[in-house]
Amino acid sequence: MPAVPAVQFGLVDVRDVALAHIRAMCEPRSDGQRILVTSQPSFWFIDIANVLRHEFSSQAAQVLSRIGKQSNFDNSRVSDVVSLFFPKQH
């Protein structure tokens, strides 16, 4: 499969990340802690790609046509609304 690196990483639903943030704010034991919200075990990128290809085969051609092309996105809303800036401004 083109452009699939041999790496693995954890996955988590963004709704679970939000829930973890809310629970951590209410839990004194979380003070000063770095808490990883991630799946266990990790997933290989190729396995994720195969699932996505199976589930979204009709859209696969659109994704493959983007390989090697630069994408530009407007992230001004995250800066304006919640004051997060990317890349990070130090």
Helices and strands as residue ranges (DSSP letters): E 8-9, H 14-26, G 28-30, E 43-44, H 45-55, G 57-59, H 60-64, H 76-82
